[in-house]
């Protein structure tokens, strides 16, 4: 987990890679990723947008 004062920014290549990986997962697996990151940060945002 990251602290409230921490900001994580993904570069374009990382964002594309994570988006591709999430697209290969079933909905329940994407939900598990979302829950794992606490629904926050760039990965949470990408999972929520899937």
mmCIF entry with sequence, helices, sheets and N, C-alpha, C, O atoms, coordinates in Angstrom:
data_MODEL
# 
_entry.id   MODEL 
# 
_entity.id                         1 
_entity.type                       polymer 
_entity.pdbx_number_of_molecules   1 
# 
_entity_poly.entity_id                      1 
_entity_poly.type                           'polypeptide(L)' 
_entity_poly.nstd_linkage                   no 
_entity_poly.nstd_monomer                   no 
_entity_poly.pdbx_seq_one_letter_code       
;(UNK)(UNK)(UNK)(UNK)(UNK)(UNK)(UNK)(UNK)(UNK)(UNK)(UNK)(UNK)(UNK)(UNK)(UNK)(UNK)
(UNK)(UNK)(UNK)(UNK)(UNK)(UNK)(UNK)(UNK)(UNK)(UNK)(UNK)(UNK)(UNK)(UNK)(UNK)(UNK)
(UNK)(UNK)(UNK)(UNK)(UNK)(UNK)(UNK)(UNK)(UNK)(UNK)(UNK)(UNK)(UNK)(UNK)(UNK)(UNK)
(UNK)(UNK)
;
_entity_poly.pdbx_seq_one_letter_code_can   XXXXXXXXXXXXXXXXXXXXXXXXXXXXXXXXXXXXXXXXXXXXXXXXXX 
_entity_poly.pdbx_strand_id                 A 
# 
loop_
_entity_poly_seq.entity_id 
_entity_poly_seq.num 
_entity_poly_seq.mon_id 
_entity_poly_seq.hetero 
1 1  UNK n 
1 2  UNK n 
1 3  UNK n 
1 4  UNK n 
1 5  UNK n 
1 6  UNK n 
1 7  UNK n 
1 8  UNK n 
1 9  UNK n 
1 10 UNK n 
1 11 UNK n 
1 12 UNK n 
1 13 UNK n 
1 14 UNK n 
1 15 UNK n 
1 16 UNK n 
1 17 UNK n 
1 18 UNK n 
1 19 UNK n 
1 20 UNK n 
1 21 UNK n 
1 22 UNK n 
1 23 UNK n 
1 24 UNK n 
1 25 UNK n 
1 26 UNK n 
1 27 UNK n 
1 28 UNK n 
1 29 UNK n 
1 30 UNK n 
1 31 UNK n 
1 32 UNK n 
1 33 UNK n 
1 34 UNK n 
1 35 UNK n 
1 36 UNK n 
1 37 UNK n 
1 38 UNK n 
1 39 UNK n 
1 40 UNK n 
1 41 UNK n 
1 42 UNK n 
1 43 UNK n 
1 44 UNK n 
1 45 UNK n 
1 46 UNK n 
1 47 UNK n 
1 48 UNK n 
1 49 UNK n 
1 50 UNK n 
# 
_struct_asym.id          A 
_struct_asym.entity_id   1 
# 
loop_
_struct_conf.conf_type_id 
_struct_conf.id 
_struct_conf.pdbx_PDB_helix_id 
_struct_conf.beg_label_comp_id 
_struct_conf.beg_label_asym_id 
_struct_conf.beg_label_seq_id 
_struct_conf.pdbx_beg_PDB_ins_code 
_struct_conf.end_label_comp_id 
_struct_conf.end_label_asym_id 
_struct_conf.end_label_seq_id 
_struct_conf.pdbx_end_PDB_ins_code 
_struct_conf.beg_auth_comp_id 
_struct_conf.beg_auth_asym_id 
_struct_conf.beg_auth_seq_id 
_struct_conf.end_auth_comp_id 
_struct_conf.end_auth_asym_id 
_struct_conf.end_auth_seq_id 
_struct_conf.pdbx_PDB_helix_class 
_struct_conf.details 
_struct_conf.pdbx_PDB_helix_length 
HELX_P HELX_P1 AA1 UNK A 12 ? UNK A 23 ? UNK A 12 UNK A 23 1 ? 12 
HELX_P HELX_P2 AA2 UNK A 27 ? UNK A 36 ? UNK A 27 UNK A 36 1 ? 10 
HELX_P HELX_P3 AA3 UNK A 41 ? UNK A 48 ? UNK A 41 UNK A 48 1 ? 8  
# 
_struct_conf_type.id          HELX_P 
_struct_conf_type.criteria    ? 
_struct_conf_type.reference   ? 
# 
loop_
_atom_site.group_PDB 
_atom_site.id 
_atom_site.type_symbol 
_atom_site.label_atom_id 
_atom_site.label_alt_id 
_atom_site.label_comp_id 
_atom_site.label_asym_id 
_atom_site.label_entity_id 
_atom_site.label_seq_id 
_atom_site.pdbx_PDB_ins_code 
_atom_site.Cartn_x 
_atom_site.Cartn_y 
_atom_site.Cartn_z 
_atom_site.occupancy 
_atom_site.B_iso_or_equiv 
_atom_site.pdbx_formal_charge 
_atom_site.auth_seq_id 
_atom_site.auth_comp_id 
_atom_site.auth_asym_id 
_atom_site.auth_atom_id 
_atom_site.pdbx_PDB_model_num 
ATOM 1   N N  . UNK A 1 1  ? 0.845   -1.181  0.000   1.00 0.00 ? 1  UNK A N  1 
ATOM 2   C CA . UNK A 1 1  ? 0.000   0.000   0.000   1.00 0.00 ? 1  UNK A CA 1 
ATOM 3   C C  . UNK A 1 1  ? 0.884   1.236   0.000   1.00 0.00 ? 1  UNK A C  1 
ATOM 4   O O  . UNK A 1 1  ? 1.976   1.241   0.568   1.00 0.00 ? 1  UNK A O  1 
ATOM 5   N N  . UNK A 1 2  ? 0.402   2.255   -0.632  1.00 0.00 ? 2  UNK A N  1 
ATOM 6   C CA . UNK A 1 2  ? 1.114   3.517   -0.646  1.00 0.00 ? 2  UNK A CA 1 
ATOM 7   C C  . UNK A 1 2  ? 0.493   4.460   0.361   1.00 0.00 ? 2  UNK A C  1 
ATOM 8   O O  . UNK A 1 2  ? -0.674  4.330   0.731   1.00 0.00 ? 2  UNK A O  1 
ATOM 9   N N  . UNK A 1 3  ? 1.294   5.405   0.790   1.00 0.00 ? 3  UNK A N  1 
ATOM 10  C CA . UNK A 1 3  ? 0.782   6.401   1.714   1.00 0.00 ? 3  UNK A CA 1 
ATOM 11  C C  . UNK A 1 3  ? -0.060  7.428   1.003   1.00 0.00 ? 3  UNK A C  1 
ATOM 12  O O  . UNK A 1 3  ? -0.007  7.543   -0.222  1.00 0.00 ? 3  UNK A O  1 
ATOM 13  N N  . UNK A 1 4  ? -0.837  8.174   1.759   1.00 0.00 ? 4  UNK A N  1 
ATOM 14  C CA . UNK A 1 4  ? -1.721  9.185   1.181   1.00 0.00 ? 4  UNK A CA 1 
ATOM 15  C C  . UNK A 1 4  ? -0.920  10.271  0.478   1.00 0.00 ? 4  UNK A C  1 
ATOM 16  O O  . UNK A 1 4  ? -1.426  10.900  -0.451  1.00 0.00 ? 4  UNK A O  1 
ATOM 17  N N  . UNK A 1 5  ? 0.316   10.504  0.898   1.00 0.00 ? 5  UNK A N  1 
ATOM 18  C CA . UNK A 1 5  ? 1.111   11.563  0.307   1.00 0.00 ? 5  UNK A CA 1 
ATOM 19  C C  . UNK A 1 5  ? 1.888   11.106  -0.930  1.00 0.00 ? 5  UNK A C  1 
ATOM 20  O O  . UNK A 1 5  ? 2.564   11.916  -1.564  1.00 0.00 ? 5  UNK A O  1 
ATOM 21  N N  . UNK A 1 6  ? 1.803   9.831   -1.277  1.00 0.00 ? 6  UNK A N  1 
ATOM 22  C CA . UNK A 1 6  ? 2.539   9.281   -2.408  1.00 0.00 ? 6  UNK A CA 1 
ATOM 23  C C  . UNK A 1 6  ? 1.697   9.364   -3.672  1.00 0.00 ? 6  UNK A C  1 
ATOM 24  O O  . UNK A 1 6  ? 0.520   9.004   -3.679  1.00 0.00 ? 6  UNK A O  1 
ATOM 25  N N  . UNK A 1 7  ? 2.325   9.846   -4.745  1.00 0.00 ? 7  UNK A N  1 
ATOM 26  C CA . UNK A 1 7  ? 1.669   9.886   -6.046  1.00 0.00 ? 7  UNK A CA 1 
ATOM 27  C C  . UNK A 1 7  ? 2.449   8.998   -6.997  1.00 0.00 ? 7  UNK A C  1 
ATOM 28  O O  . UNK A 1 7  ? 3.667   9.127   -7.124  1.00 0.00 ? 7  UNK A O  1 
ATOM 29  N N  . UNK A 1 8  ? 1.746   8.102   -7.662  1.00 0.00 ? 8  UNK A N  1 
ATOM 30  C CA . UNK A 1 8  ? 2.372   7.205   -8.617  1.00 0.00 ? 8  UNK A CA 1 
ATOM 31  C C  . UNK A 1 8  ? 1.887   7.590   -10.003 1.00 0.00 ? 8  UNK A C  1 
ATOM 32  O O  . UNK A 1 8  ? 0.687   7.716   -10.245 1.00 0.00 ? 8  UNK A O  1 
ATOM 33  N N  . UNK A 1 9  ? 2.838   7.774   -10.910 1.00 0.00 ? 9  UNK A N  1 
ATOM 34  C CA . UNK A 1 9  ? 2.516   8.120   -12.286 1.00 0.00 ? 9  UNK A CA 1 
ATOM 35  C C  . UNK A 1 9  ? 3.138   7.061   -13.181 1.00 0.00 ? 9  UNK A C  1 
ATOM 36  O O  . UNK A 1 9  ? 4.327   6.761   -13.068 1.00 0.00 ? 9  UNK A O  1 
ATOM 37  N N  . UNK A 1 10 ? 2.339   6.502   -14.062 1.00 0.00 ? 10 UNK A N  1 
ATOM 38  C CA . UNK A 1 10 ? 2.829   5.512   -15.010 1.00 0.00 ? 10 UNK A CA 1 
ATOM 39  C C  . UNK A 1 10 ? 3.174   6.189   -16.329 1.00 0.00 ? 10 UNK A C  1 
ATOM 40  O O  . UNK A 1 10 ? 2.468   7.091   -16.778 1.00 0.00 ? 10 UNK A O  1 
ATOM 41  N N  . UNK A 1 11 ? 4.269   5.743   -16.946 1.00 0.00 ? 11 UNK A N  1 
ATOM 42  C CA . UNK A 1 11 ? 4.577   6.260   -18.273 1.00 0.00 ? 11 UNK A CA 1 
ATOM 43  C C  . UNK A 1 11 ? 3.645   5.588   -19.289 1.00 0.00 ? 11 UNK A C  1 
ATOM 44  O O  . UNK A 1 11 ? 2.919   4.654   -18.950 1.00 0.00 ? 11 UNK A O  1 
ATOM 45  N N  . UNK A 1 12 ? 3.674   6.060   -20.505 1.00 0.00 ? 12 UNK A N  1 
ATOM 46  C CA . UNK A 1 12 ? 2.747   5.563   -21.527 1.00 0.00 ? 12 UNK A CA 1 
ATOM 47  C C  . UNK A 1 12 ? 2.920   4.071   -21.792 1.00 0.00 ? 12 UNK A C  1 
ATOM 48  O O  . UNK A 1 12 ? 1.937   3.354   -21.978 1.00 0.00 ? 12 UNK A O  1 
ATOM 49  N N  . UNK A 1 13 ? 4.167   3.603   -21.810 1.00 0.00 ? 13 UNK A N  1 
ATOM 50  C CA . UNK A 1 13 ? 4.414   2.182   -22.075 1.00 0.00 ? 13 UNK A CA 1 
ATOM 51  C C  . UNK A 1 13 ? 3.852   1.320   -20.951 1.00 0.00 ? 13 UNK A C  1 
ATOM 52  O O  . UNK A 1 13 ? 3.249   0.280   -21.216 1.00 0.00 ? 13 UNK A O  1 
ATOM 53  N N  . UNK A 1 14 ? 4.039   1.735   -19.709 1.00 0.00 ? 14 UNK A N  1 
ATOM 54  C CA . UNK A 1 14 ? 3.513   0.972   -18.572 1.00 0.00 ? 14 UNK A CA 1 
ATOM 55  C C  . UNK A 1 14 ? 1.995   0.977   -18.568 1.00 0.00 ? 14 UNK A C  1 
ATOM 56  O O  . UNK A 1 14 ? 1.369   -0.047  -18.295 1.00 0.00 ? 14 UNK A O  1 
ATOM 57  N N  . UNK A 1 15 ? 1.397   2.127   -18.870 1.00 0.00 ? 15 UNK A N  1 
ATOM 58  C CA . UNK A 1 15 ? -0.060  2.221   -18.933 1.00 0.00 ? 15 UNK A CA 1 
ATOM 59  C C  . UNK A 1 15 ? -0.607  1.285   -20.003 1.00 0.00 ? 15 UNK A C  1 
ATOM 60  O O  . UNK A 1 15 ? -1.598  0.590   -19.777 1.00 0.00 ? 15 UNK A O  1 
ATOM 61  N N  . UNK A 1 16 ? 0.032   1.269   -21.157 1.00 0.00 ? 16 UNK A N  1 
ATOM 62  C CA . UNK A 1 16 ? -0.415  0.383   -22.241 1.00 0.00 ? 16 UNK A CA 1 
ATOM 63  C C  . UNK A 1 16 ? -0.268  -1.078  -21.857 1.00 0.00 ? 16 UNK A C  1 
ATOM 64  O O  . UNK A 1 16 ? -1.145  -1.888  -22.155 1.00 0.00 ? 16 UNK A O  1 
ATOM 65  N N  . UNK A 1 17 ? 0.827   -1.421  -21.201 1.00 0.00 ? 17 UNK A N  1 
ATOM 66  C CA . UNK A 1 17 ? 1.058   -2.811  -20.792 1.00 0.00 ? 17 UNK A CA 1 
ATOM 67  C C  . UNK A 1 17 ? 0.016   -3.260  -19.771 1.00 0.00 ? 17 UNK A C  1 
ATOM 68  O O  . UNK A 1 17 ? -0.520  -4.363  -19.876 1.00 0.00 ? 17 UNK A O  1 
ATOM 69  N N  . UNK A 1 18 ? -0.270  -2.416  -18.790 1.00 0.00 ? 18 UNK A N  1 
ATOM 70  C CA . UNK A 1 18 ? -1.263  -2.770  -17.775 1.00 0.00 ? 18 UNK A CA 1 
ATOM 71  C C  . UNK A 1 18 ? -2.647  -2.870  -18.397 1.00 0.00 ? 18 UNK A C  1 
ATOM 72  O O  . UNK A 1 18 ? -3.414  -3.776  -18.070 1.00 0.00 ? 18 UNK A O  1 
ATOM 73  N N  . UNK A 1 19 ? -2.967  -1.944  -19.290 1.00 0.00 ? 19 UNK A N  1 
ATOM 74  C CA . UNK A 1 19 ? -4.266  -1.992  -19.974 1.00 0.00 ? 19 UNK A CA 1 
ATOM 75  C C  . UNK A 1 19 ? -4.400  -3.298  -20.766 1.00 0.00 ? 19 UNK A C  1 
ATOM 76  O O  . UNK A 1 19 ? -5.467  -3.913  -20.760 1.00 0.00 ? 19 UNK A O  1 
ATOM 77  N N  . UNK A 1 20 ? -3.340  -3.721  -21.439 1.00 0.00 ? 20 UNK A N  1 
ATOM 78  C CA . UNK A 1 20 ? -3.361  -4.974  -22.199 1.00 0.00 ? 20 UNK A CA 1 
ATOM 79  C C  . UNK A 1 20 ? -3.551  -6.168  -21.266 1.00 0.00 ? 20 UNK A C  1 
ATOM 80  O O  . UNK A 1 20 ? -4.359  -7.054  -21.545 1.00 0.00 ? 20 UNK A O  1 
ATOM 81  N N  . UNK A 1 21 ? -2.810  -6.193  -20.161 1.00 0.00 ? 21 UNK A N  1 
ATOM 82  C CA . UNK A 1 21 ? -2.945  -7.306  -19.214 1.00 0.00 ? 21 UNK A CA 1 
ATOM 83  C C  . UNK A 1 21 ? -4.354  -7.375  -18.635 1.00 0.00 ? 21 UNK A C  1 
ATOM 84  O O  . UNK A 1 21 ? -4.925  -8.459  -18.515 1.00 0.00 ? 21 UNK A O  1 
ATOM 85  N N  . UNK A 1 22 ? -4.913  -6.226  -18.279 1.00 0.00 ? 22 UNK A N  1 
ATOM 86  C CA . UNK A 1 22 ? -6.270  -6.212  -17.733 1.00 0.00 ? 22 UNK A CA 1 
ATOM 87  C C  . UNK A 1 22 ? -7.293  -6.681  -18.769 1.00 0.00 ? 22 UNK A C  1 
ATOM 88  O O  . UNK A 1 22 ? -8.292  -7.309  -18.417 1.00 0.00 ? 22 UNK A O  1 
ATOM 89  N N  . UNK A 1 23 ? -7.045  -6.377  -20.045 1.00 0.00 ? 23 UNK A N  1 
ATOM 90  C CA . UNK A 1 23 ? -7.986  -6.786  -21.083 1.00 0.00 ? 23 UNK A CA 1 
ATOM 91  C C  . UNK A 1 23 ? -8.020  -8.298  -21.267 1.00 0.00 ? 23 UNK A C  1 
ATOM 92  O O  . UNK A 1 23 ? -8.993  -8.835  -21.795 1.00 0.00 ? 23 UNK A O  1 
ATOM 93  N N  . UNK A 1 24 ? -6.972  -8.986  -20.837 1.00 0.00 ? 24 UNK A N  1 
ATOM 94  C CA . UNK A 1 24 ? -6.903  -10.443 -20.968 1.00 0.00 ? 24 UNK A CA 1 
ATOM 95  C C  . UNK A 1 24 ? -7.575  -11.164 -19.798 1.00 0.00 ? 24 UNK A C  1 
ATOM 96  O O  . UNK A 1 24 ? -7.783  -12.376 -19.855 1.00 0.00 ? 24 UNK A O  1 
ATOM 97  N N  . UNK A 1 25 ? -7.914  -10.428 -18.739 1.00 0.00 ? 25 UNK A N  1 
ATOM 98  C CA . UNK A 1 25 ? -8.484  -11.030 -17.540 1.00 0.00 ? 25 UNK A CA 1 
ATOM 99  C C  . UNK A 1 25 ? -10.002 -11.087 -17.605 1.00 0.00 ? 25 UNK A C  1 
ATOM 100 O O  . UNK A 1 25 ? -10.639 -10.287 -18.289 1.00 0.00 ? 25 UNK A O  1 
ATOM 101 N N  . UNK A 1 26 ? -10.568 -12.039 -16.887 1.00 0.00 ? 26 UNK A N  1 
ATOM 102 C CA . UNK A 1 26 ? -12.011 -12.116 -16.707 1.00 0.00 ? 26 UNK A CA 1 
ATOM 103 C C  . UNK A 1 26 ? -12.433 -11.005 -15.747 1.00 0.00 ? 26 UNK A C  1 
ATOM 104 O O  . UNK A 1 26 ? -11.612 -10.484 -14.992 1.00 0.00 ? 26 UNK A O  1 
ATOM 105 N N  . UNK A 1 27 ? -13.713 -10.647 -15.780 1.00 0.00 ? 27 UNK A N  1 
ATOM 106 C CA . UNK A 1 27 ? -14.218 -9.555  -14.938 1.00 0.00 ? 27 UNK A CA 1 
ATOM 107 C C  . UNK A 1 27 ? -13.919 -9.765  -13.454 1.00 0.00 ? 27 UNK A C  1 
ATOM 108 O O  . UNK A 1 27 ? -13.535 -8.819  -12.766 1.00 0.00 ? 27 UNK A O  1 
ATOM 109 N N  . UNK A 1 28 ? -14.088 -10.991 -12.950 1.00 0.00 ? 28 UNK A N  1 
ATOM 110 C CA . UNK A 1 28 ? -13.843 -11.229 -11.527 1.00 0.00 ? 28 UNK A CA 1 
ATOM 111 C C  . UNK A 1 28 ? -12.366 -11.054 -11.179 1.00 0.00 ? 28 UNK A C  1 
ATOM 112 O O  . UNK A 1 28 ? -12.032 -10.672 -10.057 1.00 0.00 ? 28 UNK A O  1 
ATOM 113 N N  . UNK A 1 29 ? -11.482 -11.332 -12.137 1.00 0.00 ? 29 UNK A N  1 
ATOM 114 C CA . UNK A 1 29 ? -10.051 -11.129 -11.902 1.00 0.00 ? 29 UNK A CA 1 
ATOM 115 C C  . UNK A 1 29 ? -9.694  -9.641  -11.891 1.00 0.00 ? 29 UNK A C  1 
ATOM 116 O O  . UNK A 1 29 ? -8.856  -9.200  -11.104 1.00 0.00 ? 29 UNK A O  1 
ATOM 117 N N  . UNK A 1 30 ? -10.336 -8.879  -12.767 1.00 0.00 ? 30 UNK A N  1 
ATOM 118 C CA . UNK A 1 30 ? -10.125 -7.429  -12.769 1.00 0.00 ? 30 UNK A CA 1 
ATOM 119 C C  . UNK A 1 30 ? -10.624 -6.837  -11.455 1.00 0.00 ? 30 UNK A C  1 
ATOM 120 O O  . UNK A 1 30 ? -9.989  -5.946  -10.889 1.00 0.00 ? 30 UNK A O  1 
ATOM 121 N N  . UNK A 1 31 ? -11.758 -7.330  -10.973 1.00 0.00 ? 31 UNK A N  1 
ATOM 122 C CA . UNK A 1 31 ? -12.283 -6.873  -9.687  1.00 0.00 ? 31 UNK A CA 1 
ATOM 123 C C  . UNK A 1 31 ? -11.303 -7.190  -8.565  1.00 0.00 ? 31 UNK A C  1 
ATOM 124 O O  . UNK A 1 31 ? -11.138 -6.393  -7.642  1.00 0.00 ? 31 UNK A O  1 
ATOM 125 N N  . UNK A 1 32 ? -10.653 -8.348  -8.637  1.00 0.00 ? 32 UNK A N  1 
ATOM 126 C CA . UNK A 1 32 ? -9.661  -8.715  -7.619  1.00 0.00 ? 32 UNK A CA 1 
ATOM 127 C C  . UNK A 1 32 ? -8.462  -7.764  -7.656  1.00 0.00 ? 32 UNK A C  1 
ATOM 128 O O  . UNK A 1 32 ? -7.943  -7.380  -6.608  1.00 0.00 ? 32 UNK A O  1 
ATOM 129 N N  . UNK A 1 33 ? -8.026  -7.386  -8.852  1.00 0.00 ? 33 UNK A N  1 
ATOM 130 C CA . UNK A 1 33 ? -6.930  -6.419  -8.982  1.00 0.00 ? 33 UNK A CA 1 
ATOM 131 C C  . UNK A 1 33 ? -7.356  -5.089  -8.379  1.00 0.00 ? 33 UNK A C  1 
ATOM 132 O O  . UNK A 1 33 ? -6.602  -4.472  -7.627  1.00 0.00 ? 33 UNK A O  1 
ATOM 133 N N  . UNK A 1 34 ? -8.567  -4.650  -8.709  1.00 0.00 ? 34 UNK A N  1 
ATOM 134 C CA . UNK A 1 34 ? -9.082  -3.389  -8.185  1.00 0.00 ? 34 UNK A CA 1 
ATOM 135 C C  . UNK A 1 34 ? -9.093  -3.401  -6.658  1.00 0.00 ? 34 UNK A C  1 
ATOM 136 O O  . UNK A 1 34 ? -8.663  -2.442  -6.017  1.00 0.00 ? 34 UNK A O  1 
ATOM 137 N N  . UNK A 1 35 ? -9.584  -4.491  -6.087  1.00 0.00 ? 35 UNK A N  1 
ATOM 138 C CA . UNK A 1 35 ? -9.626  -4.599  -4.624  1.00 0.00 ? 35 UNK A CA 1 
ATOM 139 C C  . UNK A 1 35 ? -8.230  -4.661  -4.026  1.00 0.00 ? 35 UNK A C  1 
ATOM 140 O O  . UNK A 1 35 ? -7.988  -4.103  -2.956  1.00 0.00 ? 35 UNK A O  1 
ATOM 141 N N  . UNK A 1 36 ? -7.302  -5.339  -4.714  1.00 0.00 ? 36 UNK A N  1 
ATOM 142 C CA . UNK A 1 36 ? -5.943  -5.486  -4.205  1.00 0.00 ? 36 UNK A CA 1 
ATOM 143 C C  . UNK A 1 36 ? -5.244  -4.137  -4.062  1.00 0.00 ? 36 UNK A C  1 
ATOM 144 O O  . UNK A 1 36 ? -4.478  -3.930  -3.121  1.00 0.00 ? 36 UNK A O  1 
ATOM 145 N N  . UNK A 1 37 ? -5.506  -3.222  -4.991  1.00 0.00 ? 37 UNK A N  1 
ATOM 146 C CA . UNK A 1 37 ? -4.871  -1.902  -4.921  1.00 0.00 ? 37 UNK A CA 1 
ATOM 147 C C  . UNK A 1 37 ? -5.739  -0.900  -4.166  1.00 0.00 ? 37 UNK A C  1 
ATOM 148 O O  . UNK A 1 37 ? -5.438  0.293   -4.129  1.00 0.00 ? 37 UNK A O  1 
ATOM 149 N N  . UNK A 1 38 ? -6.804  -1.391  -3.574  1.00 0.00 ? 38 UNK A N  1 
ATOM 150 C CA . UNK A 1 38 ? -7.675  -0.515  -2.796  1.00 0.00 ? 38 UNK A CA 1 
ATOM 151 C C  . UNK A 1 38 ? -8.468  0.458   -3.640  1.00 0.00 ? 38 UNK A C  1 
ATOM 152 O O  . UNK A 1 38 ? -8.986  1.450   -3.128  1.00 0.00 ? 38 UNK A O  1 
ATOM 153 N N  . UNK A 1 39 ? -8.567  0.179   -4.938  1.00 0.00 ? 39 UNK A N  1 
ATOM 154 C CA . UNK A 1 39 ? -9.333  1.050   -5.828  1.00 0.00 ? 39 UNK A CA 1 
ATOM 155 C C  . UNK A 1 39 ? -8.695  2.406   -6.073  1.00 0.00 ? 39 UNK A C  1 
ATOM 156 O O  . UNK A 1 39 ? -9.345  3.321   -6.580  1.00 0.00 ? 39 UNK A O  1 
ATOM 157 N N  . UNK A 1 40 ? -7.433  2.537   -5.717  1.00 0.00 ? 40 UNK A N  1 
ATOM 158 C CA . UNK A 1 40 ? -6.761  3.829   -5.865  1.00 0.00 ? 40 UNK A CA 1 
ATOM 159 C C  . UNK A 1 40 ? -5.567  3.720   -6.798  1.00 0.00 ? 40 UNK A C  1 
ATOM 160 O O  . UNK A 1 40 ? -5.137  2.626   -7.165  1.00 0.00 ? 40 UNK A O  1 
ATOM 161 N N  . UNK A 1 41 ? -5.049  4.861   -7.166  1.00 0.00 ? 41 UNK A N  1 
ATOM 162 C CA . UNK A 1 41 ? -3.854  4.909   -7.989  1.00 0.00 ? 41 UNK A CA 1 
ATOM 163 C C  . UNK A 1 41 ? -4.143  4.611   -9.440  1.00 0.00 ? 41 UNK A C  1 
ATOM 164 O O  . UNK A 1 41 ? -5.283  4.339   -9.815  1.00 0.00 ? 41 UNK A O  1 
ATOM 165 N N  . UNK A 1 42 ? -3.103  4.663   -10.257 1.00 0.00 ? 42 UNK A N  1 
ATOM 166 C CA . UNK A 1 42 ? -3.297  4.481   -11.685 1.00 0.00 ? 42 UNK A CA 1 
ATOM 167 C C  . UNK A 1 42 ? -3.780  3.085   -12.063 1.00 0.00 ? 42 UNK A C  1 
ATOM 168 O O  . UNK A 1 42 ? -4.540  2.937   -13.020 1.00 0.00 ? 42 UNK A O  1 
ATOM 169 N N  . UNK A 1 43 ? -3.355  2.063   -11.330 1.00 0.00 ? 43 UNK A N  1 
ATOM 170 C CA . UNK A 1 43 ? -3.815  0.711   -11.649 1.00 0.00 ? 43 UNK A CA 1 
ATOM 171 C C  . UNK A 1 43 ? -5.284  0.560   -11.271 1.00 0.00 ? 43 UNK A C  1 
ATOM 172 O O  . UNK A 1 43 ? -6.057  -0.055  -12.006 1.00 0.00 ? 43 UNK A O  1 
ATOM 173 N N  . UNK A 1 44 ? -5.666  1.113   -10.142 1.00 0.00 ? 44 UNK A N  1 
ATOM 174 C CA . UNK A 1 44 ? -7.079  1.108   -9.761  1.00 0.00 ? 44 UNK A CA 1 
ATOM 175 C C  . UNK A 1 44 ? -7.927  1.834   -10.779 1.00 0.00 ? 44 UNK A C  1 
ATOM 176 O O  . UNK A 1 44 ? -9.023  1.388   -11.117 1.00 0.00 ? 44 UNK A O  1 
ATOM 177 N N  . UNK A 1 45 ? -7.421  2.954   -11.268 1.00 0.00 ? 45 UNK A N  1 
ATOM 178 C CA . UNK A 1 45 ? -8.149  3.717   -12.285 1.00 0.00 ? 45 UNK A CA 1 
ATOM 179 C C  . UNK A 1 45 ? -8.323  2.909   -13.569 1.00 0.00 ? 45 UNK A C  1 
ATOM 180 O O  . UNK A 1 45 ? -9.399  2.907   -14.166 1.00 0.00 ? 45 UNK A O  1 
ATOM 181 N N  . UNK A 1 46 ? -7.251  2.219   -13.993 1.00 0.00 ? 46 UNK A N  1 
ATOM 182 C CA . UNK A 1 46 ? -7.328  1.417   -15.209 1.00 0.00 ? 46 UNK A CA 1 
ATOM 183 C C  . UNK A 1 46 ? -8.276  0.238   -15.020 1.00 0.00 ? 46 UNK A C  1 
ATOM 184 O O  . UNK A 1 46 ? -9.043  -0.094  -15.924 1.00 0.00 ? 46 UNK A O  1 
ATOM 185 N N  . UNK A 1 47 ? -8.227  -0.390  -13.855 1.00 0.00 ? 47 UNK A N  1 
ATOM 186 C CA . UNK A 1 47 ? -9.125  -1.526  -13.593 1.00 0.00 ? 47 UNK A CA 1 
ATOM 187 C C  . UNK A 1 47 ? -10.576 -1.070  -13.552 1.00 0.00 ? 47 UNK A C  1 
ATOM 188 O O  . UNK A 1 47 ? -11.464 -1.765  -14.046 1.00 0.00 ? 47 UNK A O  1 
ATOM 189 N N  . UNK A 1 48 ? -10.815 0.088   -12.967 1.00 0.00 ? 48 UNK A N  1 
ATOM 190 C CA . UNK A 1 48 ? -12.183 0.610   -12.885 1.00 0.00 ? 48 UNK A CA 1 
ATOM 191 C C  . UNK A 1 48 ? -12.718 0.957   -14.268 1.00 0.00 ? 48 UNK A C  1 
ATOM 192 O O  . UNK A 1 48 ? -13.916 0.828   -14.520 1.00 0.00 ? 48 UNK A O  1 
ATOM 193 N N  . UNK A 1 49 ? -11.852 1.389   -15.154 1.00 0.00 ? 49 UNK A N  1 
ATOM 194 C CA . UNK A 1 49 ? -12.265 1.789   -16.495 1.00 0.00 ? 49 UNK A CA 1 
ATOM 195 C C  . UNK A 1 49 ? -12.421 0.633   -17.450 1.00 0.00 ? 49 UNK A C  1 
ATOM 196 O O  . UNK A 1 49 ? -12.844 0.834   -18.588 1.00 0.00 ? 49 UNK A O  1 
ATOM 197 N N  . UNK A 1 50 ? -12.096 -0.565  -17.028 1.00 0.00 ? 50 UNK A N  1 
ATOM 198 C CA . UNK A 1 50 ? -12.177 -1.734  -17.911 1.00 0.00 ? 50 UNK A CA 1 
ATOM 199 C C  . UNK A 1 50 ? -13.577 -2.200  -18.061 1.00 0.00 ? 50 UNK A C  1 
ATOM 200 O O  . UNK A 1 50 ? -13.831 -3.174  -18.770 1.00 0.00 ? 50 UNK A O  1 
# 
